[in-house]
Each structure stands twice: as structure tokens, then as C-alpha cells.
């Protein structure tokens, strides 16, 4: 009875002493198992509830975003080929993040190859990004971009399909110069000894424009004329190529400070990352 009149520290010492003196080793082990099991049982519901928060929150965000941007999805979207409405709702929580993850996983698994035959998930992500209403912007496009994902269309030029077979994230880049309204495409041979370079003049146009969900005009298309090309191998002189073509265009599906998604007039799909962003992604 005097136990309850002691201070808290004295009480704990007395309890420990009684436990040590009156309990056998077997009883001590049994009691410790009970304490551990009780603690786990008490903590388990909380842990499970916490683990369920993330998927539930992502699902809710996906549904909310999908409902918000559904009216701005491309008119030619094939929902069945894109994986269905439910799959698109899940991806709608963070389509940019999902595309970045897809690109990173493919580059690491394929040794840097940019060519992809994947359609369903890619098409769903492209459609969701399109709905965000972020098209061509002169300030954002200026500078260097690295090719990270490409898929040729049925009507893509044969030489473009051949080049794509050997293209990696280290052998293809794109440089926009907004002051001269030109951009160059550079593709290196596997050992970087050879360089194929194309020169294109472009001009933003009102053709193909649309509106964001907020009613803002979104410039999608730039008209493109190939003005020349050249090939240089190692220390040999640069060889001009007779390649000139007018009347092409490039549609900007999505662009921000990190990534750029475009479609060519022959149906090709091209994803570019800023070099610094790609380096950061691959380190994660």
C-alpha cells in the first residue's frame, strides 16, 4: 500500500525490482511478448490508415483534375486506346510527373534509347498534358533541349525513322533561337565522331490554336521550313546536304520550364527535357 505514496521515480524503481525478483525468465519473456504485441496492435490501425492516405489522396486529386480539364482534352482522343477513363483519372493527378517517371524508367532500362513503341499510357499522358493549355511560348522555348522520347508517325520520312533507331538521350539535341526565329536539330553518331545538323526557320501561327479552360488563347503551331542541313565527321570538312523543304509545322502539346512535348506534321511525337532537368531526373 505504501507504493502509491512514493514519488514517480521511486514507484518505477519499486515496480522494476518486484518484476525482477518475482517473475521467472519464462514469465518475463511472455510478458514482453504481450507488451510488444499490444503495442503493435495499437499502432497498426494508425499505420494502415496513414498508408491509405497517399493512394486515396492521389485518387481524389486525379478525379478532381480530370473533371476540371476534361472539356479541354483533344477532340481526337481515343479513350479506349489510352487505357480507358479510369486509367486516365489515375494519371490526371500528376501527368507531368508520370511522364517524367516513364521517360526516366525507359532511359535507364534501354541504355538511353529514346525510341518508344508504347502507346496507351503515353497517349493518355499526352492528352492530359494537352488539356493543361500550355502551348508555344517564345520565352520558354528559347535555348537548348535534349531529346528523351520519340515515336515516329506512319508518314514520318524514312531517314527520320532510321536515325531514331540509333538515337539516345546523349546523341540528340535541339536548340531554339527566338531572336532569329530558327532552331537546329543535332544528331550525333554513337561515338560522337559524326554530327548531322538541320536548320529550320519557324514562325508562330494562329492555325491550330485553341483555348484553355480559363478562356485564354493557346498558341499551338509553328510553321517550319527546313532551310538546310549538313554532316560533319571527325576532322573532315563539313559536307552540305541538299535538304530543303517548306510547309511543315510543329504542334506544341505541352511546354513548361522543364519539358517540351510536340507533334510533327507527319505524326511524329517528340519529348524533350532541358539538359539540367534531365541530369537531375536521372540522378534521382
Beta strands, then each sheet from edge to edge (+ up, - down):
strand 1: 143-151
strand 2: 172-177
strand 3: 182-188
strand 4: 194-204
strand 5: 210-211
strand 6: 217-218
strand 7: 221-233
strand 8: 239-241
strand 9: 245-255
strand 10: 259-264
strand 11: 269-273
sheet 1: 8+ 7- 4+ 3- 2+ 1- 11+ 10- 9+
sheet 2: 5+ 6-
end
